[in-house]
Amino acid sequence: MRRSLLSFVLAAVTVAATVTAPAAAAEGTGREEIDYHEWSGVAAFRHGESDGVRATGTGLRLTHPTRADDGSEYGRWTSPWYEPGFDATELVASWNASTPKGTWVTIEASARTDTGERTAWYVLGKWAFGDDDIERTTVAGQRDEHAAVYVDTLAAADGVKFRSYRLRVTLHREESSSATPRVRAVGAMTSDVPDRFTVPISKPGVARGIELPVPRYAQNLHKGNYPEYGGGGQSWCSPTSTEMVVEYWGRGPSESELSWLPDDYVDPTVAHAARHTYDYSYEGTGNWPFNTAYAAHYGLRGHVTRLHSLAELERYIARGIPIVTSVSFLESELDGAGYGTDGHLMVVIGFTPEGDVIVNDPASDTTEGVRNVYRRDQFETVWQRTQRHTADGGVAGGPGGIVYVIHP
């Protein structure tokens, strides 16, 4: 399950810039703002500052690295400053990279505030696909007068907003290695959205009657297995959802990659995804960009963003792209789910002719029970709202339209 943090105090938002879908105006959702911007390709990377790395057709790579005190080598690329066109309160970075054995990458962000101050560099991930060389991790305890890092989210401090930002990617390799990581893309979502318990319900759109043939996996079949990865399979909603989409695109681990698992293990690709999305600091598999980076390892493109409505999400389904969504709800708030959750991931795979939402919900005890249909108004609410009531009468944050966009 995905944690509930201050970073959930966000709402559905208008896509101002994206590499995967055209910009769309918010549909009656007020002053919400979102932007996803990405650097990828030789031309984009040449606009940044390179130190020991070079942009090639396969991404940034090490060329003349610097030797660190521990004997490892590194090089860096720093993006230009980017202004999303509004003052943001949150930033989530995403990256697509290949990390051969003995290599890894570090992703950082820095911002200029609305008062002109420049923040420090904040680490948003130390990442490698494998777990033999480093512990894939975020960095806890990053907080100052400008911002704080909540696992994968850089959140502005009270009274502070981000006017612009830049990203820094450090490519590392071990002393004994001649390999290089390759970074194909790096980007960030920024947003500024209001707090709300309720959301406007969008009208059914272009995806009515479409259902994509996404494979079904049930996380509860892994209950208690491999507790070293986030407590066991019952907590693997994020990697289970990610793996469903990866395999929908015909990608995923080979038999040799799965050889670390017993021959008779049920749905071994799910456990493989859990292992390779695990965040050693957060101690869970629900790190958003770690999941999209996992998908990118298999030749796909992946990033984290927010969408402002189901009407916008329908445009992805109409193009054949299933979307992983973050939701939180009481059992009484989503008919047919049969459970409540402080944070959960599931895959939207289509819409009924009436516009209700067809999902692959991994919170199931059987493969057959993964497919569910949820009422449009209920699903849009538990996905889009930024505040919700808890079972004990308190108030908690909501996911605010978070999605993983994964495609070839």
N, C-alpha and C positions, 0 to 999 in steps of 0.2 A: 504493500500500500504506500501511496505517496504521502509525505508529511504535510501537515497544515502549518504554515508559517506566516509571518507578516508579509512575505512575498506574495501571498494569495490575496492581499488587499488590492486587487486589480479587477478591471471589468472588461467586457467585450469592447472591441476597439475597431477603428477604421483602418484598413490597410492603406498606408500612404505610399509605400514602396516595397515591392517584393519581386523576387526573381522567379516565382512560381505561379503567380496569378495576377491578373490586372488589378489596379487599385479600385476600391469600391467605396461608395459613400455609406456612412452609417445610416441605418434605417431606423430613425426615431430614437437613437440611443444617446442623444445629448452630446456632451463635450468630450467623449472618449477619443483617444488618439493612439495609433500604433504605427510603427514603421519597422520593416525588416530590410536591412541593407547588407549586401554581401560583396566581398572581393573574391574573384576567382578568375583564372586565366592570366596569361602573360601580360596583357596590356594593363589590367587592373593592378596586378602586383608591382608593375614597374612604377606606379604612382607613389608607392610607399618608400620607406627608407630601409635599405638592405645592408646588413653587416654580417658577412660570412655566408650568405645564402644567395641563391640565384633563382629567378623565375624561369621555369621551363614549361613545355607543353604538358607535362605530367604534374606540375605544381612546384611549389617552393622546395628547394633541396639545398643541403649543405655543400659548400664549395671550398671555402677557406675559413674553417671554424677556429674559434678561440679555445685555448685549453683552460679549463676551470681548475680550481685548487685541488679538487678530488681526482684529477686526471681525465675526467670526461671532457668532451668537446661540445661546443655549441655555436650556433649562429642565430641571428634575429632578423625578423621583418616587422616593421612598425607601419601601420596604416596611416594615411592622411587623416586629418581631423574631418569628421563627418557631422553635419547638422541634419537631424531628422525633420526640421521644420516646425517643431514645437518643443516646449520644455518638458523633459521626461522625468518620471519618478523611478523607473526601473529599467534594468538592462539585463538581458539574457543572451550570452554568446553561444554560437554554434560553430562547429568546424568539421571538415571532412579531410581525413588524413590517413596515410598508410605508415605503419611503424614496424619495419622489419625488426627481427630480434636484435637487441642491443640498442634500440633507439626509442625515443619518446618525445612528446611535445608539451610545452606549457603555454597556456592561453591567459592573457591578462587584459584588463581594460582600465582606461583612465578617462576622466571627463573634465570638461569645463562647465562650471556652474552658471546659473542665470545671473550671478553677480560678478562673473568674470574670473573666479578663482579656479585654479587647476588642482585637481585631486591627485592623490598618490596613485600608483599602479596597484590594482587589486588582482590577485590570482583567482581565476575562475575555473581552472582545471589543470592538473598535471596528468596527462593522459597517454596511455599506450593501449593498443588492442589486447596484447597479452599481459600476463601478470608475473612473468619470470624476471623481468629487469627492474621494474619499479612497482610500487603499489599505486594503482590508478586512484587518484584522490582529488578532492577539493581541499581547501585550507580553512579551517575553523578559526574564529577569533579575529577576523579582519573587520575593524570598526574604527571610525574616527569622526571628526565633526562634519564631514561631508557625506559619508555613506557607510553602509555595512553590507557584508556578503552573507546571504542566507543560502548555504549550500551552493546552488548554481545561479543565484540571482543577486545582482548588485542593486541595492535599494538606496535611494537618496534619503538622507536624514530629514527629520521634520524641518520644514521651512526651506529646504534645498531642492533645486531641480537641476537636471542635466541639460545644458544648452547644446552641447556637442560632445563627441567622444572619439576615441581612437582605440584600436586594438593592437596588441603586440603578441607575436607568435615566436617562441624560442624553440628551435630544433636542437635536440640533444642526441649524443651517441656515447656509448661507453668507450673507455680508453682503448680497449682491444678491438673495437669494431671499425670497419671501413664502410659500413652501410650508412644510409641516410634516410631519415623520415621524409615523406613527401606530403605537403599540405596543399590540397587541391582547392579548398575554399575555406574562408573564415568570414563570419558575419555576426550581426547582433540584432535582436529585437529590442526596441525601446518603446515605452508606453507611458501614457498619463491618462488615468481613467478615474471616474468617480466611484464612491462607495455606493452599493445598492443591494438590497435584499431581493428585489423583484426586477424582472427584465421584460422588455417588450417581446412578444412572440411573433416571429416572422411568418409570413405566409408561405405555404408550399411552393416550390419553384421548379427548376429545370430537371431535378433528379427524381421526380415522382415516378414510381414504378421501376426504378433501377435498383438492382441488387448485384454487387460485385462478388465473384466467387473466391472469397478470401478463405484460406485454410482456417480451421478451428482448433484451438488448443485451450485446455482447461488447466488453470494454475493449481487447482486443488488436488489434481492427480499427483502433484509433487509435494503435498503437505508433509512437513517434517524432513524432507530430503535436503541434503547439503545446507544445514543451518548456518554454515560459515558464510554463506552468501545471503545476508539480510534476514536470517532467522528461519529460512526454509521456503519451500515452494508456494505455500499459502500466501506469501507476501510478494510473489513475482508478477504482479499484474502488468508492470511496465515492460519488462523484457518479454513476457508472453505476448503482449499486444504488438510489440515491435517485431518479434519473430514471425507473427502471423502475416504482417505486411511485407517483411523481407521475402518470405516464401511465396506470397502472392505474386511477387515480381520474378519468381523463378530463381532466386538467389539463396544463399545460406551456406552453412558449414558443410564441408565434405566429410565422407566417412572417416578419413584419417584424422580430421580435426576432432571428431567425436570419440576417438579411441580411448580417451581418458575416462569414459563412462562405461558401466557394465553393458554387455551385449544385449541384455534383456531389459534395459532401462526404458520406461515409457516416455515417449516424446523427447528424445535426447536433445533435440535442438533447443528446446525451452531451457533446459538446465545449462546448456552451452551459452545461451544468451544471458542468463542470469550471472554466470561466472564472469562474462566479459563486459558487463555493464556495472558491476559492483564497485561502489565508491567506498574506499577503505576508511575515510574520515566520517562520512555520513553513515556508514555501516548499513547501506541499503542499495537496492538495484533501481531505485526510482529517480536517479539523477537524470533530468530531462536531456541535456546535450550529450551525456554519455550514451544514452540510448540511440540518438540519431547518429552519433559517431560510430556506434556499432554497425548500424545499417550501412553507413558509408564505407566501412571496411570491405563490404561485399560488392563494391562497385556502384552503389546507389548514391543518390544525393539526399541529404537529410538536414533539416533544421527545425528549430523550435520557434513558434510564433504564437500569436493570438488571432482569432477570427471573431468578427463582431456579431455573427448570427448563423443560424442553420441555413438561411438562404444563401449566405456566402459559402458555407461548407458544401452545399449542394452542387456548386459549380465544380468543385474538385471531383465529386462522385460522378458527375456527368462526363468528366474527362477520363474516368477510369481510375482515379486515385483515391484509395481508402485513406481515412484520416484517424489517427490516434488522438483521443480526447481525454482530458482530465475532468473528473466530476467528484462532487462530495454531496452527501444527502443523508437524511434520516430514512429509515425503511418506509415510512408512510409517504414519502415525497416522490417515490418512483415506483409506480405500480408494476408488479411482476418481477422486481429485482429480488425480493425476499431477504434483503439485508440492508444495513446502513453502513456508511463509511465516511471517515474523515478525509479520505483522499484515495482515488482509484483511477486507473486507466482502462479504457476500452476502445474498440475500433468501430467507427461508423463505417458500415459497408454498403448502405443504401437507404432507400425510403419507400414506404408503401405508396400505392396510388393516392391515398388520402393525405400523405405527407408525414406520417409517423416515422420514427427513426428505427432502422434495422441495424443492430450492432452485433459484433462478436464480443461478448462480455466474458473475459477469462475467469471471472469469479463463479466457477461452476465445478461440480463434482464429476461431470461427464462431458465428453466431447460433444455429444448430441445437445446438451443443455447450454452450450456456448452461445448459439444464435438466439437473440431475443428481439422483440419489438417493444419499444417504449413510446409512450405518448409524447407527441412533439412538444407540447407546452411544458410538460414536466422535465423532459430531457434538456430543453433549451435553458430552463431555469437553473437546473443543478450544474450545468456546464458553464453558464455565462455569469451568474451572479458573483459578487465579490464579498458578500457577507451573508451569513446564514445563522439560524438558531440551532443550538445543540440540544440533545435529549435532556440535559439537566437544566435547561432554561437559559444557558449562557449564549454568547455570541462568538462565532469563529469566522475565519476567512473562507472565501470561496475561490475556485480556480480561475474565474474570469476569462474563460474562452481559450485556455491553453490547448495547443495541438502540436503533434509531431507531423511534419510534412515529409514523406519519404517517397521517392519515385526514381526511375532510371535517369 
